[in-house]
């Protein structure tokens, strides 16, 4: 059953889970009161990875990005596991 899906589907599923988890972590960090700084740091604290600036230039086409980045936190991995678990039902 797992082999019948293309690799792009699995990449999309992983990214969807990580994005969902990151959004949930940021939302949970914003809702927590100021008195629980440790929990806020745990849920909304993140690892930021970035690459930039990126330039692609050939004679016909020129393309440039200032920065490509990814933001991961603990909830990103929880979202990844949750989406993987939900996939078993569908």
GIKAZI-V976710 format. One record per residue. N is the residue number from 1. SS is DSSP state (H for helix, E for strand, C for the rest). PSI is psi in whole degrees, -180 to 180 (NA if undefined). BURIAL is 1 if it has 16 or more other C-alpha atoms within 10 Angstrom, else 0. Layout:
N_SS_PSI_BURIAL ; N_SS_PSI_BURIAL
//
This chain:
1_C_-40_0 ; 2_H_-28_0 ; 3_H_-11_0 ; 4_H_-12_0 ; 5_C_142_0 ; 6_C_162_0 ; 7_H_-34_0 ; 8_H_-34_0 ; 9_H_-42_0 ; 10_H_-36_0 ; 11_H_-44_0 ; 12_H_-43_0 ; 13_H_-42_1 ; 14_H_-45_1 ; 15_H_-40_1 ; 16_H_-42_1 ; 17_H_-42_1 ; 18_H_-38_1 ; 19_H_-44_1 ; 20_H_-44_1 ; 21_H_-40_1 ; 22_H_-43_1 ; 23_H_-42_1 ; 24_H_-40_1 ; 25_H_-43_1 ; 26_H_-40_1 ; 27_H_-42_0 ; 28_H_-38_0 ; 29_H_-33_1 ; 30_H_-28_0 ; 31_H_-29_0 ; 32_C_145_0 ; 33_C_164_0 ; 34_C_-24_0 ; 35_C_-20_0 ; 36_C_65_0 ; 37_H_-32_0 ; 38_H_-46_0 ; 39_H_-39_0 ; 40_H_-43_1 ; 41_H_-39_0 ; 42_H_-46_0 ; 43_H_-38_1 ; 44_H_-8_1 ; 45_C_142_1 ; 46_C_167_1 ; 47_E_120_0 ; 48_E_122_0 ; 49_E_133_0 ; 50_E_155_0 ; 51_E_127_0 ; 52_C_167_0 ; 53_C_148_0 ; 54_E_129_0 ; 55_E_140_0 ; 56_E_119_0 ; 57_E_115_0 ; 58_C_175_0 ; 59_C_-39_0 ; 60_C_-31_0 ; 61_C_136_0 ; 62_E_130_0 ; 63_E_135_0 ; 64_E_142_0 ; 65_E_141_0 ; 66_C_-42_0 ; 67_C_140_0 ; 68_E_126_0 ; 69_E_160_0 ; 70_E_142_0 ; 71_E_120_0 ; 72_E_141_1 ; 73_C_-177_1 ; 74_H_-39_1 ; 75_H_-20_1 ; 76_H_-43_1 ; 77_H_-31_1 ; 78_H_-42_1 ; 79_H_-38_1 ; 80_H_-44_1 ; 81_H_-40_1 ; 82_H_-44_0 ; 83_H_-39_1 ; 84_H_-39_0 ; 85_H_-42_0 ; 86_H_-29_0 ; 87_H_-30_0 ; 88_C_-28_0 ; 89_C_-19_0 ; 90_C_NA_0
//
